[in-house]
Amino acid sequence: GYRMRRGDHRWVACALAAAACLGLLALAAAQHRPPSEVLGVSHDATPQELKKAYRKLSLQLHPDKHQQPERKEWAERQFIELGRAYEALLSAAIRKFSG
């Protein structure tokens, strides 16, 4: 069998880290949607429009609203994505409309 020599562990660790990074990038690219598409608003929506859209969707997508395990998992992922999209768009809208 193969025995690791001094320094081999560095290559193994590097290869594993690269594979994990590529897997995460592929997963992120596959699931990435523009924040305005997630919230269903235009890219130049006001903070009030963003808040209204977020509240409406958060009531529909909240994980506690779903009883089936697979549906609940889906809702959790969607709810997290919704929160991230809201934060990103809200901060941009506040900068745009306050200055």
TORKOL-4160 file (C-alpha; in steps of 0.2 Angstrom, whole numbers, padded with zeros to 4 digits, m for minus):
99
<pt num="1" X="0000" Y="0000" Z="0000"/>
<pt num="2" X="0004" Y="0018" Z="m0001"/>
<pt num="3" X="0012" Y="0027" Z="0014"/>
<pt num="4" X="0011" Y="0046" Z="0015"/>
<pt num="5" X="0028" Y="0054" Z="0016"/>
<pt num="6" X="0032" Y="0070" Z="0024"/>
<pt num="7" X="0023" Y="0085" Z="0015"/>
<pt num="8" X="0010" Y="0074" Z="0007"/>
<pt num="9" X="m0003" Y="0079" Z="0019"/>
<pt num="10" X="m0002" Y="0097" Z="0013"/>
<pt num="11" X="m0006" Y="0092" Z="m0005"/>
<pt num="12" X="m0021" Y="0081" Z="0001"/>
<pt num="13" X="m0027" Y="0096" Z="0012"/>
<pt num="14" X="m0026" Y="0108" Z="m0003"/>
<pt num="15" X="m0035" Y="0096" Z="m0014"/>
<pt num="16" X="m0049" Y="0093" Z="m0002"/>
<pt num="17" X="m0051" Y="0112" Z="0001"/>
<pt num="18" X="m0051" Y="0115" Z="m0018"/>
<pt num="19" X="m0064" Y="0102" Z="m0021"/>
<pt num="20" X="m0075" Y="0108" Z="m0006"/>
<pt num="21" X="m0074" Y="0126" Z="m0013"/>
<pt num="22" X="m0078" Y="0121" Z="m0031"/>
<pt num="23" X="m0093" Y="0111" Z="m0024"/>
<pt num="24" X="m0099" Y="0126" Z="m0014"/>
<pt num="25" X="m0097" Y="0138" Z="m0029"/>
<pt num="26" X="m0107" Y="0126" Z="m0040"/>
<pt num="27" X="m0121" Y="0125" Z="m0027"/>
<pt num="28" X="m0121" Y="0144" Z="m0026"/>
<pt num="29" X="m0121" Y="0147" Z="m0044"/>
<pt num="30" X="m0136" Y="0134" Z="m0047"/>
<pt num="31" X="m0147" Y="0142" Z="m0034"/>
<pt num="32" X="m0142" Y="0161" Z="m0036"/>
<pt num="33" X="m0156" Y="0172" Z="m0041"/>
<pt num="34" X="m0156" Y="0191" Z="m0041"/>
<pt num="35" X="m0163" Y="0199" Z="m0025"/>
<pt num="36" X="m0176" Y="0208" Z="m0035"/>
<pt num="37" X="m0182" Y="0192" Z="m0043"/>
<pt num="38" X="m0183" Y="0184" Z="m0026"/>
<pt num="39" X="m0194" Y="0198" Z="m0019"/>
<pt num="40" X="m0204" Y="0200" Z="m0035"/>
<pt num="41" X="m0200" Y="0219" Z="m0036"/>
<pt num="42" X="m0192" Y="0230" Z="m0048"/>
<pt num="43" X="m0173" Y="0234" Z="m0046"/>
<pt num="44" X="m0177" Y="0252" Z="m0041"/>
<pt num="45" X="m0191" Y="0248" Z="m0028"/>
<pt num="46" X="m0193" Y="0260" Z="m0014"/>
<pt num="47" X="m0190" Y="0254" Z="0004"/>
<pt num="48" X="m0209" Y="0254" Z="0007"/>
<pt num="49" X="m0212" Y="0243" Z="m0008"/>
<pt num="50" X="m0198" Y="0231" Z="m0002"/>
<pt num="51" X="m0205" Y="0230" Z="0015"/>
<pt num="52" X="m0223" Y="0226" Z="0008"/>
<pt num="53" X="m0216" Y="0213" Z="m0003"/>
<pt num="54" X="m0205" Y="0205" Z="0011"/>
<pt num="55" X="m0220" Y="0204" Z="0023"/>
<pt num="56" X="m0231" Y="0196" Z="0010"/>
<pt num="57" X="m0219" Y="0183" Z="0005"/>
<pt num="58" X="m0212" Y="0180" Z="0023"/>
<pt num="59" X="m0230" Y="0175" Z="0028"/>
<pt num="60" X="m0232" Y="0163" Z="0014"/>
<pt num="61" X="m0214" Y="0155" Z="0016"/>
<pt num="62" X="m0212" Y="0155" Z="0034"/>
<pt num="63" X="m0207" Y="0137" Z="0039"/>
<pt num="64" X="m0220" Y="0136" Z="0053"/>
<pt num="65" X="m0234" Y="0137" Z="0040"/>
<pt num="66" X="m0229" Y="0120" Z="0032"/>
<pt num="67" X="m0232" Y="0104" Z="0041"/>
<pt num="68" X="m0224" Y="0091" Z="0028"/>
<pt num="69" X="m0205" Y="0089" Z="0032"/>
<pt num="70" X="m0200" Y="0091" Z="0014"/>
<pt num="71" X="m0211" Y="0106" Z="0011"/>
<pt num="72" X="m0204" Y="0113" Z="0028"/>
<pt num="73" X="m0186" Y="0111" Z="0022"/>
<pt num="74" X="m0190" Y="0119" Z="0006"/>
<pt num="75" X="m0199" Y="0134" Z="0015"/>
<pt num="76" X="m0184" Y="0136" Z="0026"/>
<pt num="77" X="m0172" Y="0138" Z="0012"/>
<pt num="78" X="m0184" Y="0150" Z="0003"/>
<pt num="79" X="m0186" Y="0160" Z="0019"/>
<pt num="80" X="m0167" Y="0162" Z="0021"/>
<pt num="81" X="m0165" Y="0167" Z="0003"/>
<pt num="82" X="m0179" Y="0179" Z="0005"/>
<pt num="83" X="m0171" Y="0187" Z="0021"/>
<pt num="84" X="m0155" Y="0189" Z="0012"/>
<pt num="85" X="m0163" Y="0197" Z="m0003"/>
<pt num="86" X="m0173" Y="0209" Z="0007"/>
<pt num="87" X="m0157" Y="0214" Z="0017"/>
<pt num="88" X="m0147" Y="0217" Z="0001"/>
<pt num="89" X="m0161" Y="0227" Z="m0008"/>
<pt num="90" X="m0166" Y="0237" Z="0008"/>
<pt num="91" X="m0148" Y="0243" Z="0011"/>
<pt num="92" X="m0146" Y="0248" Z="m0007"/>
<pt num="93" X="m0163" Y="0257" Z="m0007"/>
<pt num="94" X="m0159" Y="0266" Z="0009"/>
<pt num="95" X="m0143" Y="0272" Z="0002"/>
<pt num="96" X="m0151" Y="0277" Z="m0015"/>
<pt num="97" X="m0166" Y="0286" Z="m0007"/>
<pt num="98" X="m0158" Y="0295" Z="0008"/>
<pt num="99" X="m0144" Y="0303" Z="m0002"/>
